[in-house]
Amino acid sequence: MTTTPVRLTLCREPLIRAAGSAYLTVRGLTIENGCDAGVVITSGQHCRVEDCLVRNMGRSGISLSGSHMAAVRCEVTEVGSSGISIHGGDRKTLTRGECSIENCHIHHVGRLNWEGGRSAILDGCGNRLANNLFHHGPTGAVAYGGNEHVLELNEAHDTCIHYADVGVFYTGRDWASRGNIVRWNYIHDVAVKGGSGAQAIYLDDCDSGETVVGNIVYRCGNRGVLLGGGRDNTIRGNIFIDQPIGIHVDARGPHGIVFDRPDSWNLLAKCEELGYQSPLWKERYPRLARTMEENPLQPMGNSMHENLMIGCKKPFDLMKEVDPKWLDRANNAEWQLTEFPELFEGGPPARLNLSKLPAVWRKVAGFEPIPIEKIGPGPDR
C-alpha cells in the first residue's frame, strides 16, 4: 500500500522575512509548508528572489515592496492566496519602482482565498511583469494598478475557474492609471462564464489611459477586451480568435461616478489626491488634466485600430448608450474561422499554432508584428 506523508507546521509567520534590506538575494531555495507567506521583503532596495520553489503556503508565495525588487525564475504553487505580489515606486511623484516579476511559473494558487488568489499582483509606478506563465487559479491571473507599468510577453490559461465578472488581466476604477502597457501576451483557454463572464483583459469601472497592444486572445472567456466606460484607452493590433465577443464598450460612467461623497467611485477625488493638476502630471498626462472639461462621465478618447477578429461571433459589442462617434475605430479586420484552417491543430479542443499568425497579420496594413518567439518563460531569459 502506498502511503502519502502528512506534514504539519506550527509556523504562523513568513518563513523568510526582511524589512529595510538592501542588496539581499534569496537564491535556489525550496520554501514550503508554512501557515503564512513564503518570502516577505518590505521597504527593500535592490533585493532579489531567484530560482526558488515556493509551495504549500497558507497565504501568499512571495511579497516584495520597495525599489529595484525582483522575483526571477521562481515557481510558486499550492499557496493559499496570491502567488507573487510587488509594490514599488510612488504614484504621486511618478517615481519608478523598477521592480519586476520575470520568467516565473505561477500556478494552482488561491486554495483558501479565492478572491485574492491571483498569480501576480502589481502596484505602484514603473514596474514590469514579463515572460511568465500563469495557470489554474480561482480568479484572474493578474491584477494591477498604478502608472507606467509594462505587462508583456506572458502566457496565461485555465484561470477564472471559480468566478465570473473577472478578467485574466484586470485593473479598474481609476481615471489616473495612465501609462500602463499590456502587450504581446498570449491569453487562452478560459471557460465561458455566466453573468458578466470572464474577459481576457478587463478595464473595469471607467479605468482610463491604458495601452493594450499586440495581445493574442484565443478561446478566452466571454470577451477579449471589456472596456467598462473608461477614457483615453488605446486598443491596437490585438488578435481575437474564436471569441463570443472581441471588444466590448459600455458607458457606465453616469451610473457609477460620483463627485460629492467619499466613495471608491469618486474618481475625481482619486485624481486630486495624486495631484493630477500639478505641473508634473499635466505635462505627463495632458488629456487627464482636461477630463472635467470634456464630458467626463462618458467614454471619450478611446482608439481601436488594426485589431484582427477571427471567428468572433460579435467582433465589436457597443452598448446602446455608446455613441459610435466617441470611438476612433479604423483598419480593423474581421474573418471567419474557416478562412484560416492552418491556424489550428490537434484537439478537440484544437490548439492554436502561433507560428502561423504572421501570414494572417500581413494582410492588414500597419499591423505591428508580435514577437511570438519571446512569449513565456525560457532558459535564455
Secondary structure, DSSP 8 states (H G I E B T S, - for coil): ------------S-SEEEES-BS-EEES-EEEEESS-SEEEEEEES-EEES-EEEEESS-SEEEEEES-EEES-EEEEESS-SEEEEEEETTTTEE---EEES-EEES--SS-STT--SEEEEEBS-EEES-EEE--SS-SEEE-SBS-EEES-EEES--SS-SSEEEEEEES-TT-TT-EEES-EEEEE---STT-EEEEEEETT--S-EEES-EEEEESSEEEEEES-SS-EEES-EEES-SEEEEEE--HHHH--SSSS-TT-HHHHHHHHTTTSHHHHHH-HHHHTGGGS-TTS--SEEEES-EEES-SEEEEE-TT--GGGEEEES-EEE-GGG-GGGEESSSS-EE-GGGHHHHHTTSTT-----GGG-S--TT-
